[in-house]
Amino acid sequence: MDETTGAPSGPGDAADAATTQGLARRALAWDAAALPAEARRIAVHCIVDWYAVTLAGAADPAVRVLLDDALAEGGNPVATAAGSPRRLGMYGAALVNGTAAHLLDYDDVNLAITGHPTAVVYSALLPLAESLRAGGAELLSAFVAGYETACRVGRWLGDAHYERGYHATATVGAVAAAAACARLLRLDAGRAAAALSLAATQAGGLKAMFGTMGKPLHAGLAARNGLTAACLAARGFDGGGAALEAPQGYAAVLSPAPDAAACRAGAPRGLYLYDRLFKYHAACYGTHAGIECARDIARNARFLPEEVDAIHVAAHASARKMCSIPAPATPNEARFSMALNVAFGLLGLDTADAAAYTPGRLADPRVVALRDKVAVDYVEDVAMMESAVELRLRNGTVLRARRDAGVAEPDVGREESRLRAKFTALAGPVLGAQRAAGLLESLFALPSCADASALARPLAAAGAPA
């Protein structure tokens, strides 16, 4: 272990990081106890955030469909799924929980994969940990293994992978989930490499699904497929040991510009966990800087919505393929509309509320009038998650704001306070205030938890099962 970061290290480690075998060995070597205290705290923050968004997302009709399908299919009932008092098989629970975790598009982000690592990795791990009755320390170590693998593989595929139309949460997530589950199962290096290879051959997910139920399904499928890959490998199923770097393998097929050197280099600060980004608006992360700019303008100047003549937004070119739905008709579409979310920000509507994106609000004449005044230019001279908003009033006044949402919170204590508030707001209505508070404290005590089953049980109270 590196004494500064707690990351696995050893002879030849950097040289073979961009190989299936190298990534497998790294995944198996992670030990949360060796991490700096701040890194362990951040890892727990990721898991706290997962529970908040999963509990809130479980009531969605998409989750109900998946639950009904999984219950009809049957299986060994060993794992808890969000929204169901009846237990499912591990694979069904991973699919349901992963979808619920990503359903509100409110889950954490890491720009190393341009996606959502925790929704996939923890959703794969929890059913496995429950079936194994694994302890919290092992669960946390496996989570870190999956998270860091996701980011290394994300850098290997590069931004060109995402621009090509792949949803990295799905494609990278499957491999990351396999790495995490291999660590929890304590596979040997050969079987762990087979798990990564088997996950790689199942990787898929199209950005064309954004704005539909298919987008959160990506996280569920990646969680299920990664867990399946690790369990099959544990039984001796052969997937080879070089699928990621092979000439017609994962990196070569999924990216027009794979960058093995970026995978080898690793995180600039030693751990990708340090670059985590949490959401405080229930919409695509590409809209967050625009929302913050709009809120800044509304907070610092007095004007009526009808006095607005035009609104101009400059956003990174990648946002064109991520959050450019101009006139969303459904809550899912609304989360991917820069124009709508800027209008919400200017009107002071609470985008932190998962229920903000209702059909009635989308059709509100005040919202529609402002939304239709928003023109978005997609440019290269801003950071990926940066936006600049310029608002022109009819009297000629011009108001401006600029924000970059792609910078991690430097104050971990302040981050924790915001996440506690987010958890209470999302989980409280589902579990009740007292039970939500108890779960929150249990999550912060995760490293000392003796049996992960206790952390799975609260999910059954979510949603509105038949």
DRENKE-810611 format. One line per 5 residues: number of its first residue (from 0); their letters; for each residue x, z negated, y of C-alpha. Coordinates in steps of 0.001 Angstrom, whole numbers. Example, Ala and Ser with C-alpha at 12.3 -4.5 7.8 and 13.67 -1.06 7.14 Angstrom:
2
0 = as = 12300:-7800:-4500  13670:-7140:-1060 .
END
This chain:
466
0 = mdett = 0:0:0  1089:692:3571  1540:-2773:5118  163:-1640:8487  -2977:209:7424 .
5 = gapsg = -3617:-931:3859  -3682:2723:2766  -2298:3686:-653  1273:4888:-511  3983:5814:-2937 .
10 = pgdaa = 6563:8421:-3902  5231:11939:-3466  1925:10683:-2085  1887:12843:1054  3201:15850:-826 .
15 = daatt = 327:15958:-3304  -2505:14644:-1111  -4010:18138:-898  -4491:18382:-4641  -7254:17178:-6899 .
20 = qglar = -4828:14921:-8765  -3340:13498:-5583  -6719:12686:-4041  -7839:11103:-7307  -4782:8844:-7458 .
25 = ralaw = -5274:7795:-3834  -8931:6991:-4441  -8112:4764:-7407  -5487:2837:-5426  -7707:1621:-2582 .
30 = daaal = -8132:-2144:-2338  -10251:-3478:522  -8453:-6816:355  -5247:-5074:1467  -6870:-3568:4565 .
35 = paear = -6378:-5059:8022  -9239:-7403:8903  -10515:-5012:11569  -10755:-2159:9049  -12699:-4323:6586 .
40 = riavh = -15031:-5302:9394  -15631:-1664:10309  -16324:-781:6667  -18965:-3503:6580  -20398:-2101:9827 .
45 = civdw = -20853:1249:8092  -22775:-407:5275  -24922:-2489:7659  -25829:717:9475  -26699:2378:6135 .
50 = yavtl = -29260:-330:5359  -30828:-76:8811  -31394:3668:8679  -32304:3759:4979  -34957:1089:5295 .
55 = agaad = -36426:2851:8322  -36294:6297:6726  -37891:5288:3441  -41462:5621:4707  -41095:9349:5371 .
60 = pavrv = -43183:11731:3243  -40027:13468:2017  -38869:10249:369  -42308:9744:-1166  -42106:13212:-2749 .
65 = lldda = -38704:12447:-4254  -39895:9080:-5547  -42955:10597:-7165  -40804:13252:-8790  -38224:10744:-10049 .
70 = laegg = -40885:8403:-11431  -42600:11296:-13194  -39272:12336:-14702  -38539:8828:-15956  -35180:7538:-17106 .
75 = npvat = -33384:4279:-17743  -34725:1956:-14998  -31530:252:-13879  -31388:947:-10139  -33427:226:-7021 .
80 = aagsp = -34647:3071:-4834  -35798:2779:-1252  -39571:2449:-1093  -40272:1834:-4767  -41089:-1452:-6498 .
85 = rrlgm = -40326:358:-9773  -36693:906:-10662  -35274:4336:-11385  -32369:5769:-13274  -29092:5747:-11354 .
90 = ygaal = -29198:9442:-10511  -32745:9318:-9197  -31954:6270:-7065  -28882:7963:-5578  -30953:11039:-4701 .
95 = vngta = -33744:9021:-3085  -31478:6608:-1233  -29171:9320:49  -32105:11288:1394  -33661:8213:3012 .
100 = ahlld = -30307:7274:4576  -30004:10643:6278  -33662:11314:6942  -33831:10076:10532  -30441:11631:11337 .
105 = yddvn = -29552:8174:12599  -26643:7469:10239  -22965:7215:11135  -20670:10159:11789  -16994:10989:11431 .
110 = laitg = -15708:14132:13115  -13029:14541:10449  -15789:15969:8270  -18223:16874:11081  -20754:14944:9080 .
115 = hptav = -22092:11688:7729  -19878:9973:5143  -21677:6678:4580  -25105:8162:3805  -23593:9905:788 .
120 = vysal = -20871:7522:-366  -22827:4273:-294  -25958:5913:-1707  -23952:7006:-4737  -22218:3658:-5137 .
125 = lplae = -25105:1222:-4872  -27027:2313:-8025  -23790:2327:-9988  -22783:-1093:-8655  -26243:-2411:-9481 .
130 = slrag = -26100:-1131:-13044  -22584:-2549:-13496  -23438:-5779:-11660  -20282:-5185:-9670  -19121:-7645:-7044 .
135 = gaell = -18978:-7011:-3327  -15184:-6797:-3137  -15118:-3984:-5700  -18026:-2239:-3985  -16234:-2389:-633 .
140 = safva = -12984:-1051:-2128  -14854:1863:-3700  -16660:2560:-434  -13381:2796:1471  -11979:5078:-1247 .
145 = gyeta = -14927:7438:-832  -14962:7317:2959  -11258:8091:3331  -11465:10827:684  -14347:12418:2605 .
150 = crvgr = -12288:12615:5762  -9163:14002:4092  -11193:16662:2302  -13043:17392:5525  -9772:18093:7306 .
155 = wlgda = -8686:20283:4391  -11765:22491:4766  -11442:22339:8554  -13935:23079:11311  -14200:26685:10093 .
160 = hyerg = -16093:25402:7044  -18816:23944:9250  -18879:26962:11543  -19368:29195:8511  -22723:27534:7888 .
165 = yhata = -21935:24819:5369  -23218:21280:5933  -20145:19163:5302  -22216:16057:4568  -23304:17917:1438 .
170 = tvgav = -20168:19796:447  -17540:17190:1291  -19914:14363:462  -20201:15269:-3209  -16431:15025:-3713 .
175 = aaaaa = -16249:11808:-1706  -19043:10244:-3756  -17243:11159:-6955  -14048:9557:-5666  -15904:6358:-4740 .
180 = carll = -17660:6128:-8091  -14437:6871:-9969  -12878:3917:-8158  -15786:1603:-9007  -15689:2732:-12644 .
185 = rldag = -11907:2237:-12653  -11315:5592:-14301  -7797:6649:-15154  -6198:9327:-12978  -7022:12188:-15341 .
190 = raaaa = -10708:11350:-15557  -10910:10676:-11829  -9483:14149:-11169  -12071:15580:-13550  -14778:13742:-11589 .
195 = lslaa = -13609:15316:-8325  -13507:18728:-9991  -17013:18345:-11414  -18295:17283:-8001  -16535:20206:-6345 .
200 = tqagg = -18311:22733:-8534  -21683:21214:-7528  -20963:21227:-3786  -23394:23102:-1551  -25599:22664:1496 .
205 = lkamf = -26675:25118:4207  -26939:24352:7913  -29928:26708:7893  -31827:23681:6540  -31399:21741:9805 .
210 = gtmgk = -34798:20779:11145  -36374:20677:7666  -36614:18158:4825  -33784:20097:3216  -31232:18632:5621 .
215 = plhag = -31535:14972:4548  -31888:16168:959  -28271:17322:1280  -27082:13712:1442  -29230:12757:-1532 .
220 = laarn = -28004:15661:-3635  -24373:14968:-2758  -24767:11300:-3700  -26453:12173:-6980  -23990:14932:-7861 .
225 = gltaa = -20928:12827:-7077  -22269:9944:-9164  -23136:12323:-12003  -19648:13832:-11890  -17973:10420:-12168 .
230 = claar = -20244:9251:-14980  -19705:12456:-16955  -15954:12213:-16472  -16064:8608:-17662  -17600:9896:-20919 .
235 = gfdgg = -14825:12435:-21321  -16526:15515:-19863  -13796:17957:-18865  -13804:19495:-15397  -10159:20330:-15183 .
240 = gaale = -7848:18639:-12756  -7214:21219:-10044  -10591:22492:-8843  -10003:21662:-5196  -6768:23631:-4741 .
245 = apqgy = -7239:26416:-7311  -7049:30044:-6051  -10797:30439:-6583  -11498:26754:-6175  -13283:24508:-3737 .
250 = aavls = -11101:24850:-609  -10494:28583:-1001  -14158:29409:-1565  -15790:27055:934  -13487:27575:3901 .
255 = papda = -12141:30741:5535  -9210:28688:6865  -8397:25764:4555  -5698:23501:5979  -3873:21624:3241 .
260 = aacra = -1402:20238:5784  -4209:18461:7638  -5304:16844:4382  -1766:15661:3733  -1309:14343:7265 .
265 = gaprg = -4210:11932:7034  -5703:9914:9860  -3868:9741:13199  -4236:5935:13261  -3645:5441:9550 .
270 = lylyd = -7301:5105:8519  -10210:7406:9229  -12465:4351:9374  -11076:3686:12838  -12659:6941:14047 .
275 = rlfky = -16188:6105:12861  -19038:6896:15244  -22355:5080:15121  -25574:6504:16456  -27747:4730:18975 .
280 = haacy = -30144:7651:19404  -32276:8843:16472  -31245:12489:16790  -28469:14903:15865  -25159:13548:17115 .
285 = gthag = -24583:16774:19033  -27378:15740:21432  -26060:12256:22173  -23770:13099:25065  -26564:15138:26637 .
290 = iecar = -28976:12201:26294  -26448:9833:27855  -25827:12234:30754  -29561:12505:31387  -29948:8740:31301 .
295 = diarn = -27042:8342:33740  -28653:10786:36171  -32069:9128:35922  -30545:5675:36361  -28472:6576:39414 .
300 = arflp = -30930:8696:41407  -34614:8520:42312  -36725:11611:41792  -40010:12629:40226  -40074:14996:37234 .
305 = eevda = -42045:17551:39240  -39243:17622:41839  -36813:19042:39283  -36082:22735:39795  -33584:23420:36989 .
310 = ihvaa = -31405:21614:34447  -28153:23072:33155  -26300:21666:30149  -22796:22655:29088  -22152:21769:25438 .
315 = hasar = -19507:22701:22910  -19918:26074:21215  -20469:24385:17851  -23720:22878:19165  -25298:26338:19191 .
320 = kmcsi = -25517:26160:15390  -26333:22471:15294  -28865:21363:17918  -30228:24421:19731  -33925:24459:18731 .
325 = papat = -35534:25241:22121  -39182:24291:21535  -39418:21962:18509  -42819:21625:16870  -42056:18849:14360 .
330 = pnear = -40169:15522:14471  -37459:16981:12217  -36962:19929:14576  -37023:17622:17606  -33920:15789:16434 .
335 = fsmal = -32039:19093:16678  -33141:20107:20169  -30696:19568:23025  -33334:20638:25558  -35937:18192:24309 .
340 = nvafg = -33532:15267:24059  -32200:15828:27566  -35817:15785:28766  -36377:12532:26870  -33308:11033:28554 .
345 = llgld = -34421:12067:32039  -37856:10537:31447  -36359:7286:30170  -37979:7587:26750  -36457:5372:24076 .
350 = tadaa = -34482:7703:21834  -33129:4669:19982  -36610:4228:18522  -36930:6109:15243  -40621:6618:16068 .
355 = aytpg = -39875:8344:19378  -40178:11816:17893  -43928:11977:17378  -46030:15174:17535  -47938:13736:20474 .
360 = rladp = -44807:13080:22461  -43392:16522:21670  -46556:18041:23144  -46690:15731:26197  -46997:18028:29256 .
365 = rvval = -44379:15995:31173  -41904:16397:28319  -42634:20085:27809  -42327:20840:31530  -38858:19271:31743 .
370 = rdkva = -37756:20650:28372  -38537:24178:29488  -36369:23761:32588  -33280:23058:30466  -30795:25894:30005 .
375 = vdyve = -27880:25261:27664  -24548:27077:27807  -22307:26760:24767  -18683:26732:25854  -15220:26110:24424 .
380 = dvamm = -13723:24049:27272  -15389:20745:26343  -14783:18456:23377  -16942:18893:20278  -19287:16013:21150 .
385 = esave = -19015:16288:24940  -21714:17513:27316  -22070:18005:31063  -25515:18003:32677  -26322:19373:36117 .
390 = lrlrn = -29797:18788:37564  -30980:20635:40648  -33905:19299:42683  -36207:21505:44729  -34778:20085:47954 .
395 = gtvlr = -31337:21411:47009  -29853:18127:45779  -27571:18518:42770  -26991:15614:40374  -24275:15690:37707 .
400 = arrda = -23065:13632:34757  -20537:14157:31944  -20105:12228:28701  -18037:12512:25504  -19797:10931:22529 .
405 = gvaep = -16886:11689:20194  -14805:8587:20983  -15024:5515:18742  -15963:2176:20261  -12661:335:20960 .
410 = dvgre = -14301:-3113:21007  -15329:-3953:17431  -17173:-7056:18606  -19303:-5031:21007  -19932:-2513:18222 .
415 = esrlr = -21106:-5311:15964  -23521:-6595:18601  -25046:-3133:19020  -25336:-2655:15260  -26999:-6022:14830 .
420 = akfta = -29569:-4998:17432  -30070:-1623:15762  -30462:-3263:12356  -33022:-5740:13672  -35012:-2981:15382 .
425 = lagpv = -35095:-759:12287  -35158:-3232:9392  -37249:-5964:11009  -40554:-4048:10929  -39917:-3099:7290 .
430 = lgaqr = -38795:-6414:5816  -40111:-8897:8342  -37848:-10672:10807  -36796:-13535:8534  -35985:-11402:5515 .
435 = aagll = -34167:-8817:7637  -32025:-11543:9196  -31158:-12891:5750  -30158:-9458:4485  -28019:-8867:7554 .
440 = eslfa = -26048:-12058:6987  -25656:-11193:3291  -24183:-7842:4256  -21652:-9409:6562  -20665:-11623:3601 .
445 = lpsca = -20322:-8563:1349  -16705:-9192:234  -17744:-12503:-1331  -20948:-11201:-2967  -20831:-11854:-6715 .
450 = dasal = -23437:-9289:-7773  -24443:-6163:-5848  -27914:-6252:-7398  -28890:-8786:-4745  -28064:-6209:-2063 .
455 = arpla = -30171:-3503:-3708  -33410:-5454:-4121  -34526:-5382:-446  -34782:-1585:-603  -37872:-1894:-2805 .
460 = aagap = -39813:-3338:143  -39321:-224:2288  -41831:2570:2670  -45425:2539:1515  -45418:3185:-2240 .
465 = a = -48631:3906:-4089 .
END
